[in-house]
Amino acid sequence: MKHSYASLVLTLFLALAGAVAHAEKADRNKPMNIEADALRYDDLRQTSVFTGRVVVTKGTIVFRGARIEVRQDAEGYQHGVVTAEPGKLAFFRQKREGADEYIEGEGETIEYDGKADRVKFIKRAEMRRYRGATLADEITGNLIVYDNTTDVFTVDGGPASPSTTGRVRAVLAPRAAASTPAPAVAPAQLRPSSSTSGGAQ
């Protein structure tokens, strides 16, 4: 019930927000560029494992973390699993098409599915939407799944633990009418991650 309710609320939010801008559709067809301290390639499994201050770019998509395992399927789609350093969070960012808006997300693990054009933020998951440099919306939970093709995401709070309540939390800013200028100051500010070793601690 909790998962269904959260999904309904956030689906409604992005259905409204998505009428203005969608994720960059061309990103899925762009090459994946990776920088790291080390690489191990397994020809049998057709996987590449990059470790050490990993930075991945794919069009407007950016990933950062301590390790990424990349594989390419028979159809040529790329899939990746980004892992953070212990105690830190892996980082994701993507521009929204046709607008000065960005989606950012963090988690202990981030899974990218190039075929489905879907991103999963796993454990201590966070997702934010920026209008320019202004934070508009912020979601936290145990698991966040963001579908780039539909601009819909779902959030699962997960079990409670000593460090988390197990509940989904969201701050959703109202979208201004077309004739109303955007506010100069956001209701809340959150520092975007700039570390090459992962996201916020």
Secondary structure by P-SEA (a helix, b strand, c coil): caaaaaaaaaaaaaaaaacccccccccccbbbbbbcccccccccccbbbbccbbbbbcccbbbbccbbbbbbcccccccbbbbbcccbbbbbbbbcccccbbbbbcccbbbbbccccbbbbcccbbbbbbccccccbbbbccbbbbbccccbbbbbbcccccccccbbbbbbbbbccccccccccccbbbbcccccccccc
